[in-house]
């Protein structure tokens, strides 16, 4: 198979990336072109270059999408999401086929070639939480490609059951809190049908109040709003006494909804049920949009991080299943290139 590379910046890149997303059943929301623009904004000056590329076959069919951000971390140059993990290449062909093996090998060989050219020290990458449940891979494909196995837990909720069954799997102590918040609050869902920039800005304001500081540039929030405008995301707002009490952002692509972020007013305590209601309404909306999976994201495997453990405990109360997230890092030794 002769594979042609189309790199980021090529005049046809955006259109081909969109075609690849539309044809793929494996494209998690993190592969969205809009999320990629959000990534650029989030990384800011730490993003040296977007080295992402696409593989086309002889018929100009997209065989692979390869996200690749070259970032500055201290005095090093790395491929990743800053110092974090970036989503791995997705290959169109099914695992255990000859085409798949050929294409995935070429993907990672090309990553190494570019690492050599740009003096990149390592590549940190992962396959998202739905990988095993969707049958894409059942073991870490990165290991056979020379990456260390740094897999971690994550959580996914299958939306195949009816809403009553999903509700019955919510933690018993959470159901009264959801009902309590419902009695004293109203819910507003913003999607592509009723998009309103000014209302979306309430999410940014709540984010600031919840954190007690500005955690990222205003432009990064505006980049996220593009997901809503383009039917790739939605915002759930909970209001109390006419004021915005909570905002919960969800990404949506290829039958998967991802729970992206939450911002609850600091005056709302854990027993208000505001956060519980916001997440439950997000699950209901995902079901309404006919998503197959609701992705709660990776869990941080650090028992000393009390905040992360508290967030994990909260997410576990909504009935999802623990899954393995395949991650890995490859260190590129300079002497292997000399």
N, C-alpha and C positions, 0 to 999 in steps of 0.2 A: 504493500500500500504506500503510495506517495502522498505524504502529508504536507500541506502548505501552511505556513505560519502567517497569521494576520495579527499584528501587534497593536496595542493601544495607541491611538493617534492616527492610525490608518483611516482613510476616509470611509471605509466600509465597516469599521470595527463595531460601532454601536448597533448598526442594523443586523449584522451577523450575530452579535451577542444576544440581541433580542430574539432572533430566530432560534438560536440554541436553547434559550430559556423556554420558548414556546413549545419546542419539540421534546424537551426533556421532562421526564416525570420525576426527576431526582432533584430539581432545582429548589433548594431551600430559599426562603426570602433573602438570605444574606447574599445570594448571587444576583439579585436585582440590580439593574443599571442605576436605579435611583439610590439604592443603599450604597452602591459603590461611590456615588457622588457625595453622599453623607459621610462615608469613610474618609474621603479626601478632605472634607471640611473638618472632621473630627481630628485627624492626624495633623493638620496644619503644617507648620514649618518642619515637623519631623518627617514628613513624606518627601523623600528625595525625588522619587519617580514612580509612576505606575507602569510596571513592566509586564502587565497582564497580556496574555495572548490567546488566540483561538487556533485550533487545528481544523483545517478543511481537507476533505478527501478530493479525489480527482473530479467528482461530480459537484464540487463546491458545497457538499453537505457538511454541516458542523459535526465534528467527531468529538471535540473536547473544548471546554471552557476552563481557562486556567487563571484564577485571580492571583496577582503577584504584586505586592507593594514593597518597594525598596525604601526602608526607613532608617533614620538615624537614631541609634540608641547609644548614648554616651559617645565614645570615640569609635564605635563600630557601625558597620552598615549591615542590616539584616533584612531578610524577607520574612514578613509577618504583619501583624496588625500592631505596629509599634513594637513593644516588647512582648506582645501577646500572640496568640495563634490566629492565623488567617485561614478561611475555608479552603479546602483542598481542591484540586482539579476534579471536575466531573466529566466522565466519559459516557458518550451516548450508548455504546454497545453494552450488553449485559455482561456481568462478571462471568468468568469461566468460558468465555468465547475467545477465539484467537484474535479477533479484531480488538477486543477490549485489552488484552494483554499487550498487543503491539502498541496501541495508542497510549495506554497509561505509562508504559516504559518510555516512550518518546516524550511524553509530558515532562517526566522527571529528569530525563537526560537534557532536555532543553532548559529546564530550571538550573541545572548544574552548569551548562554552558554560559548562561547569563550571569550566574554567580561568579564564574571565573572572570568574565569580561568586566564586571562592575565591582570586583573585590568584595563580594558579599560573604559574611562569615558564617551564616547559618540560615536555615529555612524552618520556621515553626508553623505547623499546619494541622488541620483536623477535619474530620467528617462529622456532620451535625448529628443531633440527637435522634433523628428519624431514620438514620442509616440502616440499623438492624431491623426495625419494625417494618420498613418499606421493602426489605429484602435486597437492598443495594449491595451490602457486604455483610458477612457474618463473622469475619475476623479482620484484624487490622491490616489493610493492604499496604500500609506504609512500611511495615517491618521488613518485608521482602525487598523493599526498595532502598534499604540502607538507613532507615530512620529508627531512632530509639522509640520504644513503646512507652508513651506517656499518657495512656488512656485514663479517663476519669469518668465518674458517674454523671448522668443527666436524667431528665425526666420528660416523658411524653404522655399525653392523654389521647387515647383513641376516641374519636368522635363517632364511631360506628353505632354505639348504643343510642337509644332514644333519650330525650331530655330528662325524663323521670328517673331513668337508670343512672344518668350522670349525676343528678342531684342526690340520689341515694348514696353515691360513693363519696360525696363531700363529707369531711369530718363532722361528726355529730355536734361537736361544740361550735362549729362554724355556722351551721344552718340557722340557729336563733339569731346570730349576729347579722347575717344577711337579711333576715326578715325584719330585724330591728331597724337596720339602716333603710330598708324599703319603706317602712312606716313613716320615717322622719325625713326622707330625702327624695330627690327626683334624679332620674338618670337621663343623660343626653348622649347619644352616640353620633359622632361626626364621621361621615364617610364621603365617598365621591358624590353622592346624591345631594348632600346638604352642606358641602364644604364651605367653611367660613374662616378666612384667615384670622380675623380678630378673635373668634372663639378659640381657635387653635393656640393663639398667643397666651390664653389662660393656662395652658399646659406649661409653657415656659415660665410663667410667673409662679405657678405652684412649685415647679422644679426648683426655682431659686429659693422660695420660702422653706421648702422641705430640707434643702441642703444647707441653708443659711449663708449661701454665697453663690456666685456665678461660677458654675463648674465647667462651662464650655461656651464657645462663641455663639452669639445669637444666630449667626448664619447656619450653624449646624442644625438648630431647631427648624429653621426655615427649609433646609434641605429635607428634613423628615416630613414636613407637611406635604411635600411633593408626592410622597407615597399615598397619602390620602386622596389627593387630587386625581391620581392616576389609578385609583381602585386597587392599590397594593397595600392598604393599611387602613386602620380606623382608630379613633380616639373615643374612649368611654369617659365621660365626665359624671361625677356625682355632685349634686348641689344640695346645700342645706340652708334653709332660710334665705334663699335667693343668692347665696354666695357659693363660689366654687370651692368644694371641700376636697376633691380628689380627681386626678387625671391619670388614665391608664392607656398606654400606647401599645398597639398590636400591629405587626407586619403580616401580610397575607400574600402568598404566591404559591402556585403549583400545589394546591390542596393542603397547604400547611400554614397555620397561623402561629406566629412566634410572639410570646409575651415579652415585649421589648423593654418597657420601663414603667415605673409607677411613681407618682408624686402625690402625697397626701398632706394636707394642711397640718402644720405642727400642732394646732389646737385640737386635732382629732386624735384621741387615744385609741389604743388597740381594741378596746371594748365598744367603740362607736360602730364598728362593722363597716365603715366606709370603704376601707381597702378590700375587705372580703366581698362586698357588693360589687365593687369595680371589676374585680377579677372574675367573679361569677358571670356578670353581664358580658364580659369579654368572651367567655366560653360559650355562652348562649349565642352571641353574635357570630362566632366562628362556626358554630353548628348551622346557623341560619345561612351562612355564606357557603355551606356545603364543603367545608374543609374536612379532610380525613384525619389530620393530626393537629394537636395543639401542643406546641413545643415550649416547655418551661425553661429550656436552656441548660447549660452545663452547671454542675455543682462544684464548688471549690473544695478540693480534698485537703482541707487544712483545719483540723479540730480546734486549733487555737484562735481561729477567726470567729469570734462570737457573733458578729453582725451577719456574716455569710451563713452561719449555721441557723440563725434565726430566720433568715429569708428562705432557706431551704425547708425548714420546718413548716413555714407558712405555705409554701408551694405544695408540699406533700399533702396538705389538707384538702386538696381538690381532686384527689382520686387518680392521679397519673401513675404510670409505671416507671420504675427505675430502669434505665438503660445504660449501656456502655457507650461512651463517646471516644472514638478512635482518634488519638492524637499522636504526634511524633515530631521530633526535631532531628535535623541532619546538620552536622557541623562540616563545613567545607574547609579542609586542611589546605593551606597554601602550597605545601610541598607536592600535593597530588596534581597541581597544575603546572609545576615547574618542569 
